Amino acid sequence: MKFLVDANLPFKVALHLKNKGFDILHTDDLPDKERTTDNQIRKVAKDQNRVIITKDSDFLDSHLIQGIPKKLLFVTTGNITNKELLHLIEKYFDSIVKLFDTYNLIEINNEEIIGHEEF
C-alpha cells in the first residue's frame, strides 16, 4: 500500500513511515513541494494508487462526492504536537493499513481509528 502525506502534516510523519518500510511520499517530495495544489495531489494519488493522509476537509469532500482520492486517511486530532501525532501514527498505523482492506475512508482522532461505511 502506498501513501501520500499532505502538506498540512509534518514531513516527520512521512519519514517515520518510510523508516517502517512503507512506500510514502510527502508533498515536499513533489516538484511544487508545499505549493502543490489539492488537484495535483489528487492526480498523483489516482495515477500512483496512493492513499492520501491529510487534515484537509477538502479531500474528505472530494472523496465523498467524486470518489477521489479512492482511499483517504482523515486526521481529526485537532491541534496536537508533532510528537503526539507521531505517537498516534505509531500506535495505530498497522491497524489502519488492515482497515483499508475493508474501508476506503478511515479517520484517526486522539483516541481511536474509525472505518467509515460509504453510501
N, C-alpha and C positions, 0 to 999 in steps of 0.2 A: 504494500500500500504506500502511495506517495502523497506528500503533503506540501502545501504552500502556506506559509505563515505571513499574515498580513502585516503591514507597517505599523498598525496600532498595537502590536505585541512586540516585546523586545527581541532583538536578534539572539539573545541568550537562549530563548526558548528553542529556536531553530538549531542552534549549536548543540544544546543539550540533547535534543532528539537525534541529531546527526551522530553524536557520540554514542548513542544507544543503538546505532545501526539502521535507523530509518532513512528513507530517501526524502530529504527535506529541502525545500527552497524557502528563502525569506525574500520579501520584496527587495531587500538590499542586494540580493543576488541577481536581480533582473536589470536590464540596461538602464531603465529610468529610476532605479532604486526607490526611494520613498515617494517619488513623484509619479510612480506607476499608477495609472488610473484604475478604478474598480473594473471597468470594462476590459482593460488589458489583463488584469488579474483573472477575471472570469475566463478569458480566452486561453490563457496559459493553463488554467485548471482543466478546462474542457479538452484542449489539444493534448495535454500530457496526462490526463486522467488523474488529477490531483484533488485531494480533499483540501478545502480552504479552512484554515484556522483563523478566526477573527473575533473581534468585539463589535464590529461594524454591522448595525442592523440593516444596512442597505443590502448586504449579502444574504441576510435572512429573507428579506422581501423578495429578492430575485430568485432565491431558491424555491420559495413557496409559490411564487407566481409563474415563473418561467422554467423552473427545474434546473437553473444554472446558478451556482455550481450544482453538479449532480449530488455531491456529498459535502456536508458542512459541519464543522465543529464550531459551535457558537459559544463563546466565552462570556458568561454573565456574572462575573465576580465583582463588578464594580471596581473602584479604585483600591487596589491592594499593591503591596510591594512586589518587586520582581522576585524576591526570594520566596514570598508566599505563593506567587504564581508558579514558579518552578517546582515548589513542593507539591502543589496540586497536580501539575502535569506528571511529575514523577510518580505520585501515588496512584493516579487513575489511567495513565496512558495505555497500558496493556489491555485494560478493560474496555477502553474507548475503541481501540483497534478491533477487538472482538465484536463490539456492538455494531460496528459498521457492516458486519455480515448480515445484520437484520434491519438496521435503520440507516436512512440517508441523512437524517438530521439528529445530531447529538448536541446536547447542551451540558456545559460544565459550569457549576457555580461553586461557591465556597464550601459547600457541604456534600454535594453529590453529583453524579452524572445521570442524565436523563435521555433515554432514547425516545424520540417523538414519533408517534404514528403520523402518517400523512394521509390526507383525504383524497 
